[in-house]
Amino acid sequence: MAELLLLLSVGALFGGALWLLFLSVSPAAAQAPGDRAGISRKALIEMLPDRRILIVMGAVSCAGFVWLLTTHPLMCFLTLVGLIVIPNKAYEILHKRRLALIDSQVPDMLAMAAGAMSAGASLMVALESVARDGPAPIKRELDMMLREVRLGVDMDIALDNLAARVKSEEMLMVAAAIKIARESGGNLSESLDKLSRAVRDRQNMEKKILALTAQGRMQAWVMAALPFGMLYALFKLDERAMAPMFHSVLGWGVFLAVCLWITVGFKVIKKIMDIDV
C-alpha cells in the first residue's frame, strides 16, 4: 500500500509540474504564425489533463503522504481539502487581478485610440498603435484580436471574441460602442473619447465604494480568523483539555462544523459588502 501511494504521489507531482511548465507558455506566442515551437507547445498543452484533475491528483498524493507520516484522519482530510481549494482560489485570485488590471487600462487604451483617430488614422491603425505601444496585458488581447481580423475574421466577431475572453463590462461597452459607430457611421474618435471618460468615472466610483466598504471586508477576515486564533491560544494554555478536539470523532465533527459556519458567515459578509455599480 505504501509503495502504491508513493508511486501515485510521484506521478501526480510530475504531472502537476508538467502542467505548470506548459501553462507558463503565452497563448499568443503559441498561436504565432510560423512559430513551430509555439504550435508544438500548444498541442502538448491540449494533450494534458484538465487543471482540476491534476489538482485532485496532487491533493490525494499529498494526503497519502500525510497519512503515511501521521496516520491522523483529520490531518489527511484537512490536507486533501486545503490542497483542492487553495490552488483553485489562487488561480481565481490571479485571474481576477489580471482582469482588474485590464479594466484599469481600458480608459487609457480608449484615449490612445481616440487620439490616433483624431490625427487622421483609421480604426485598424489606431488599434495597431495601441497594441504596439500600449501597456500589457491589454496590448496582448488587442494583438490577438487584430490577428483574427488579419486572418479573415469579421471585425464585429473579433470584438465579440475579445469581450468574451476578457469578460468585463468595460470591454463589453467598448465592443458595443465600436460596432455601433461602425454601423451608424458617426464620429468614432469622439465616441471613444466620451466612452473613455465614462469608464474612468465609473472606475473612480467603484474605488470610492471599495474604500467605504474596506472596514466591512476586514471584519469578515477578523471574524474568520478569530476562532482559529482562540483555538491555538487554548491549545497552548492547556493541551490536555484541548486534546479531544484533535483526537476524537466528536472533536473532529465540532471542528468541521465550526469551519463550515465560519465559511458561511464569511461568504455572507462578503456578499453584503459586494456592491455592484
Protein Blocks (a to p, Z undefined) as FASTA:
>chain_A
ZZmmmmmmmmmmmmmmmmmmmmmpcfklmmpghilklmmmmmmmmmpccfklmmmmmmmm
mmmmmmmmnopaklmmmmmmmmmmmmmmmmmmmmmmmmmmmmmmmmmmmmmmmmmmmnop
afklmmmmmmmmmccfklmmmmmmmmmmmnopafklmmmmmmmmnopaklmmmmmmmmmm
mmnopafklmmmmmmmmmmmmmmmmmmmmmmmmmmmmmmmmmmmmmmmmmmmmmmmmmml
mmmmmmcfklmmmmmmmmmmmmmmmmmmmmmmmccZZ
